[in-house]
């Protein structure tokens, strides 16, 4: 076996995070994350390249933090959101009376790159609180953006808060993870004329509600330029509901129309080419375990219905919906531990699974389809994530599952990490199914070290790695921590336990209001199955997981003695004390009711209730500014275990929210997890 992958290799990794095809499908913009070891920063950049594979994409942006690339209708320009030094021309043309303190950190604004003429980008917005979203008008002469617009009184409060003053809140939804403490400043849509700079606020197009801080308004301009679709909460108590509406408005702020009736949570609205229908993804505002569906609406109130309910699979709006023509929509679903495209019929519920060339052994991390071109970011456990392109007919090729990349002219156009990964021992992924002891078959993804033979195994140490959500799923893909662990000889197994999506509503909804029940049975059964197969040494079993994976680890160590050691990361363990300290109070009520009404339900969903059973050495991690799973939850678990004399360790990452994004801290986290397992691994010499 080769040397283990050094944790510092993270600094050499390139991670593509988003892609956007030009309208004619000839160019692709790719957003990537990179890591600066010297400055200890995660850097986001935008690359642009041709889709014919004649060269790799080139770097378009030089300033870090560039994101959300959006093509102009003719494909000649690219709008990018970036926080960078201001454009001198814009600054000198501003009215002196509007001059603000230039010592402030720059906010995200819209910068436009002219790909025909080249040269530096042009800054076209100057909002004091920055810009969050952008969409082009079909004529290419205007854009619509979403931006916060404080009143004079609100501006004074924001300045006092920035100077260390008290945080003052009257909102029920008073915080959001990654955003921080919320306030009463309203986000509006603004139409910006690109030549004159004239900006028009659309007063009836505003954001509100518990979901808006994380989802935004998601504006989409109609093909004829006469309407802008967006999402907004219009219920009586928006902070106490996940309900949103699809709305439309004219670019001058007139003709506000509410398309839906406050009974769904829609996102990613998209117009068909004729502009007479809208497609959007819908989740149930009261039941997050129900599969998300594609809805199609007439641009008039009340006329909307699902065209995907028969699938019984969750649709991913975060990968976007694209109209192929006036009657066909392409989007992605979670389908038995895999993300895959589906073509939806806008006239009836008759979806078709597509893009079979993807296979079952690599994940669709990114996807777009436009101008007769398909672009896919495919994640392979050994080769990392790279971008592939093909003709649109590749969506329908390989229905028998036997088509190869060459058969459909699936062309690889990037090699982001070849120089790094070609010299490292990355794992092979292996799908397994196993009985959970309760009459169900469960699927998991096992990651195997390069020198491990499943047909002639020598028992190894095992890391049970549990996905979050729980409404999520694992698919065969490349992740840096797993590669580090398998390079050190460990097997890694990631079960798609009951409660996971991609296997249908019944499979997922069984966990609603019943945390710490079916899922822990399935997770423990994965470990026991691999022990029975002779793959795993029963004295070398470890459990970890992030978010709901941390929650599950808390349940597992209170319910079993299966593990040699465990690490619970950024989880919650006392659900009754969670209300009011995190940003998902609506989701909690949908799951469990309210603690003063259903105290027994809350106690049953809290691993801390049975913490007296723990004798497994436990590492607990938390983010200091985690408003999803607050650090006080981790402290309660840590102190409760430590007080019993069980080996325990608490690591809290300063200035981090629910995710650990700073590269030095990300490396430290991986060192901590690995070090904790090795500390109790009988095969590892001290």
N, C-alpha and C positions, 0 to 999 in steps of 0.2 A: 504494500500500500504506500502511496506517495505521501509527502508531507501534508499535514493539515492545512487547510486554507487559512491564511492569516486574517484576523479580524480587520486589520487595517486595509485589506484589499477593497473594503467598501468604498474607500476614497477613489478607487479607479473605476467604479461601476457607473454606467450610464443607464438611466431608467426612463424610457419613454412613457409619458403620462397621458397624452391626448394627441389626436390627429384630426385634420380637417382637409378634405379634398376641395380643390378649386371647382367652380361650377362646371367647367368642361372636362373635369377629371384628369387633366394633363399634369397638374402639380399637386403636391401634398405638403401641408404644413404640419410639422411634428413638434410637440412640446416635450422637452426632456428635462430631467433632474440630474445634476451632477454635484460633486462634493469637492469643496476647497479645503484641503487639509491645513494649509497655512492660516487661513482666515476662519476656519471652523464654521463654514457656511454651506447650506444647501442652496444651489444655484439653479434657477429655472430659465431655460432659453428656448427660442423658437428656431427650428431649422426648416428650410424649404428646398424641395428637390423635384425632379421630374418623375413621373410614374412609369416611364418606359424602362427604367433600370439602367440607363446609360451612364449615370453617375449617382453617387450617394448624395443625400441632401446636404446643403451647405448651411453654415450658421448665419442666420439673418440678424438676430439681436445680439448685442454685446453687453448691454446692461442686464444685471441679474434681476430676477423677479418677473420676467416677461411671461405672459400667459394669454389664454383665450384668443388664439389667432382666428380671425374672421375675414373671409374673402369678400371683396367687392363683387357685385353681380357680373362684371365683365372679366373678373379674374386678374386684373392688372394691378390691384392694390391689396394690401393685407393690413387690417386693423389689429393692433395688439394692445393689451392692457399692460402697463408697466409703470412702476414707481422709479423715476429717474430724474436727473437734473432737468429743469425746465428749458423749453425752447426759448432762445434769446428773443426771437422775433415776437413771440407771443407775449413775453414779459414786457418788452418795451412798448407794445401797443396797448397795454392795459391802462385803463383810467387810473390816475394816481390815487383817486379817492378809494379805489378798491384794493389798493396795495395791502398785502398781508405780510406777516412776519416771515421773511425768507429763511430764517434760521430753523424753521420747522422741517422735519423729515418730509421728503416729497411723498405725495399720495399717488395712488394708481390713477393714471389718466389714459386716454386713448391716443395712441401714436399710429400714424399711417405710413406704411412703406410703399413707395411706388416701385413695383418690380420691373416696369418697363424702362423707367428713367434711371433707377438706382439712386444713390446718394443717401443722406441721412434721413431718418424718419421725421415726420412733421407732427407736432403736438396739436391736437384739434379740440381738446377739452381742458378746462381749468376749474374743476369743482373743488371747493375747499375741503370736502370730506372724501374726495376721490370718486372714481367710477367703479361700478361693480360689474355691469354687463353691457354689451354693445351688440347691435344688429344693424345691418345696412338697409337703406331704402332700395327698392328695385331699380331706381334710376341712377343710384350710386352717388347722388349729390347730397344726401343727408344720411345721418345715422340716428338711431334712437338708443339712449343709454339710460341705465338706472343709477341714481345717485341720491344720497342723503341731502336734505335741504333744511338746515336748522333755522329757526327764528332767531331774532336778536336775543331773546331771553334764553333760549336753548344754547346759543353760541356762548353766552357768558357762563352758563353752567359747565359746558365742555371745557372751557379755558380754566375754570376753577378746578375741575377734576384733574386735568392734565398737570396742574400746579400742585397737586396733592390734597385738594379739597375733598370733602365727604362725597360718597356715592349716594345719590338720592333717587329712589325708585318708587313708582306707584303701579308699575305694570305687574301683572301676575307672572307673565313670562319675563323674568327679570335678568336672566343670563342665558348665554348660548356658548357651547364649547367651541373654542377656537376664535370666538368673537369677544367674549368677556361679558362684563356687566352691560346690560341694555339700558336704553333711555327712551325718551318720547319723540326723538327726531324721526320724521317721516321720510321714507324713501319714495321718490316719484320717478316717473319716466319723463325724459326730456328729449325733444327733437332738436338736433344740432345741424345747421346748414354749414357744410364744409368749406364753402368759399367765403361767406361773410362772417362766419362764427356766431351768427344769431342763434340764440337758444330759447326754446319755448317749453315751459313746464306744462305738462298735461295734468291738471289738478285732480281729475277723476281717476287717474292711473297711479295709484299709490299702493304701497305695501303695508301689510298688517298681519298680525297673527303669530301663533306659536312657531310656525314653520318658516316664516319669511326670513328671519335672520340667517338661516342656513340654505334656503332654496332660492331666494331672490324673487324677481318678478318675471324672469324668463321671456323677454319680449321677442316677438316674431312678426316681421312686416309682411303684409299680404302682397302677392305678385303684382297687383294693379296699383299698389302704393296708397290705397285709400283707407286701409285699416291696419291697426297694430294689435295683435293678440298678446295677452299677458295673463299672469295668474295673480290673484289677490284674494284675501279673506274678506267676505262681506257678511259674516254671521254676526249675531248680536254680541257674543263674547269671544272675539277672535283669539285672545291669548289662552282661552280655555278649550280650544278645539283645534284639530288638525285639518278641518275642512277648509278647502280653498275653492275658488271658482276660476274657470277660464272666462276672460272678459275680452272685449275688443273696444277700440276707440279710434277715432279719426286722428290724423297727425296734427290737426290744429286744436285738439283737445275736446272736440264736440262728439256727439253721437256715442256716448258711452253705452255699451250693451253687455249685460251679464248673460253668458251662454249657459252655464250650469246653475244648479239650484242649491248649492251649499251642502250637497249630500255625498260628495266625493273629494279626494285629494288629488287633483290633476297636476301634472308637470310635463315639461317639454312639448308645448304646443307647436304644431307645424302645419303650414298651409299646403294644400295640394296645388299643382301648377296652375290650375284655372282660378284658384282663389275662392272657390265656392264651398270648400269643406276644410275642416280642421281635424287633425289627428292629435291625440295626446295620450299619455300614460296615466292610468288612474290607480290609486291605492285606496283601500277602505279606510276612512278617517277614524273608525272605531276599532278596527281589527287588523293590525299589521301583519298577522299570520296568513291572511287571505292573499292569494296570488294577485300581483298587479296585472292590469289588463290594458289593452289598447282600445281606446274609444274613438269614434268618429262622430263629428258634430257638423250640422249645418250652422252657418254663422248667424243663427237666430236663436232666441231663448228656448231652452227646453228640449231641443232636438238632438239628442246624443245617445249612443248605445255602444255596447262592447262588440268588437269583432274578433275577440280572442278567448272568450270564456271557455270554449270547448277544449282548449289546450290543457287547462288545469296546470299551468306553469307560470311562474312569475316573469313578467316582462321587465327588462332593465331600461328605464328611461334615461339613465345616466350615460348610456352609450348612444342615445339619440334615435329619433325616428327620421327616416327619409322616404319621401314619396318617389317611387320609380316612374309613375305616371299618375293620371287622375284617379286610377282605381286600385293601385297597388302601393303598399307601404312596406318597407323593410325595417325591422328592428331586431333586437336580441332578447333571448329568453335564457333562463336557467333550466337546463334539461338533464336531469339525472347526473349531477356532478359535472356539468359542462356548460359553458356559455356558447350559444350558437345562434346564427341569424335565422329569422323566420320571415317569410313574405306573407303579409296580411291582405285580405281582400276588403276594400273599403265598403263593399256593398253587402257583405254577409260574413258570418262567422265561419270562415273556411281557410284557416292558416295552413301554410306549407313550410315544413322544415327545409332549410337550405344550406348550401355551402358544405356539403358532406366531405369535401376534400380536406377539411380541417381534421377529421378523424376524431378519435376518443383519447388521444395521448398528448394533446397540447391544448392549451386554453386560449380562447379568444379574448385577449386583454384589451384591445382597441379595435374599433370598427367604423367604417364609413362607406357609403356607396353614393356616387354622384357622377353625372356626365358619362354614364356607361362604364365606369370604373369602380371596382371594389378594392378597398384598402383594408388590410387586416394586420393588427399587431398580434402575432402569435407567440405565446410563451411556452417554451420547452424546458423541461427540468434540467437538461444538460447544456442547452445552447443559449439560454436567456430569452429575452424578448426582442424580436426584430419585425420590421415592417415588410409585408408582402402585398403585391398588387396583382390584379387580374381583370379580365373583362367581366362585365356584368353577368354574362351567361354562366360564369363560374358559380353563381348562386344556385343554379339548377343542375350543375354537373355532378356526377358521382352519386346519383341516387342509390346505387347499389353499395356504396361505401368503399368501392375498390379503386376509385379514381386517384391518381397521384398528382403531385404538384405539376409535373411536366405535362400531364394530359390536359390540364386546364390553363396552361401557360401562367401558372402562379409564380410570379417573379419576386425573388428576394431583392429588396432595394436598400437595405441597411445591414451593417455588420457591427452593431454598436459595441459589443463586448467580446468579439473574437480574440483580440489580442490578450485579453485577461483570461477568459474562460478556457481557451485552448490549452493553457498550461496548468489547469486546475482539475482535480478530480470532482466532477459534479455528479449528482445522483441520477439513477434511473428511476422513473416513476412506474408504479405497478398498481393497477386497480385490484382490489380484493372485495369479495362479499363474504359475509359471515352471519350466522344466526345469533340473535341477541338473547336467546333463552326464553323469549316471550312470544315465539312464533313468528317473528319478523326477520326478514333478511335486510341487512344494513350494508351499505357500501362505504369503502374508505380508500384513500389514496396512500399507498406506502411508498416511501422514498428509500432506496437501497444504496448502500455504499458500492463503489465500483467493483470491489473484490468479493461481493456477497453473491452467492448462488442460491436462489430460493429452492431449487430442486435438490441441492445437497448442502443444506445450511450448516454453518457453525454458529451457535447461539450468540447473539450480540446484545448489547445494551439497547434499550428502547426509549425513545422520547415520544410520548403521546402529546401531540400538538393540536389543541382544540380551537376551532375557529370561533370568531365572535358573532354577534348578531342578537339572538341566535338565528334570526331570519337571514341566513346567508348559506354558502356552501363552499366546499373545497373542490378544486379541479386540478389536473396535472399541470404544473407550472413551475417556473423558476422563482425561488426566493433565496436570498442570500443567507439568512440564518440556517435554513435547512441544509444548504450546501456546506456550510461550515460544520454542522453536526455530523452529516454523513461522512465528511472527509476525516472526521475523528473516529470513525468506525461505528457510530450509532445508526440504528434504523430509526426512521421517523414515520409515524402513522397519523393521518389526519382523517378522522371518521366524519361522515355526513350523518350525524345522529338525528333521531326524531326531534323535530323542531327546525331542522334545516329546510331551506327552500330547494326547489328544482325537482322535487319528487311528488309534488301535488299537495293540495290543500290539507287533506286529512293527515298526511305525514307531518306536515308543519304545525298544524293547529293543535295537535295533541299536547303541545307544551304551553299553550296559552293559559296563563294563571296557575301553572303547575311546575314552576322551576324546581330543579333538583329531583326530578322523577324519571321519566322515560329516557332523557338524554344521558343521564349518568349510567343507566343500565347499558345503553349502547356503547358508551365510551369505554367502560370497564370491559365489556365483551370483546372489543377490538384488541385490547391488551391480552386478555385470556386466550383468544383465538391464536394469536401469534406465538404465545408461549406453547400452546398445544401443538402447533405446527413445527416446533423446534427452531423457530427463527430467533427467539428471544430468551435470554437468561432471566429467570424470574427474580433473581436477586439484584437485577440491574434495570429497574423500571422507573421511569420518571414522567411526571405530568406537568404540563404548562399550557398556558393559553392567555390571550389578551382580551380584555373587555368581557364578553360573555364566556370566553375561554377561561378567564380568571375566575369568574363566578362558578363555572363548572368544576374547576380544580378545587375551589373551596368546598363544594358539595362532595367531591370524590374523597377527599381526605377525612371528612366527617363520617362518610358512609362505608369506607373500605380501608383495609390495610394493604392494599395492592401495591403501593408505590414505595420505592426506596427513598425518594425525596421528591419535592414538588415545588413549583414556582407559580404563584397566582399573581397575574399582572393586571393592574388597572381595572379591577373588578369591583363589585358591590357584594356585601356579605350580611348587611343588616338592612333589609328593605324598608322596614318601618321608619328608620331614621334617615332614609334617603329622600323622602318627600321634602321639597323645598330647598334641598342642597344641590340638586342637579337640574339639567335642562329638559328632562323628559317627563314632567309631571303628568302631562296628558296621556302619554303612553303607559305610565304606571297605573293610572286610574283605569284605562282600558283593559289592562291585564288583571289587576287585583282589586279594583274598587278603591276605597279610601281606608286608611289604617284605623280610624275611629269607628268605621262601620264593619270592617272585616279583619279584626286583629289576628285571628287564627290563620287566615290566608297569608298575611304578611309574614308571620312567624314561620310558617311552613316553607316560604320561599326564601328564607334567610339561613345560610349555612351557619351563621353565628349561633343560632339556636342550639345546635348540636356540637359546638366547638369543643366541648369537654371530651369528645371521642378522639380528638386528634393526637396521634403520636408520630406523625410523619414530619421529618424536618422540612421547614417551609421558608422559602424566600417570598417576600411580598414586595411588589413595586407599585409606584404611583406617580402621577404627574402633579406637580404642585398647583397648577392652574387647570386641572381636569374638572370641567363642569359636567361631564357625562357620568363619570364614576369618581366622585370626589375623593381626595386623598384621606379624608377622615374615615372612609370605609376601610381602606387598607390599614390604617392605624388601629382600628378596632380589632381586626383579625390578627394583626401582628401581636398586639399586647395580650390578647386572649390566649394565643398559642404560647407565647414566651412566658406568661405567668404560670403556665403548667410545667415549666422546665423543659419543654420540647425545643430543640435547636431551631432558631428562627432569626431572620434577618430582614430589615426593612430598608428599601432604597427608594428615595423620593427624588424625582428629577425636577430641579428648579426651572421655572420659566417654560415648562412644557404643559400642554393641554392633554387631550386624550391620546394623542399620538406622540411618539418620541421622534422628532424630526431633525434636531440638531445632530450632525454627523458624529461628533465626539461622544455625545450622550448615547446615540444609537450603538456605537461600538462598545461603549461601557456597558450598556444593557446586555449585549450579546456576551461579553466577557463575564458579567455577573451570573447570567443563566448557566452558561457552560461551566463556570467555576463552581457553582453550587452543586450541579449534578456530579461533577468529577470529585468534589469533596466527599461525597457519600457513595461513590462508585467503588465497589471492592476491587475492581480490576485496574484502577488508576493508582499508581504509586504516588505517595505524598512527596 
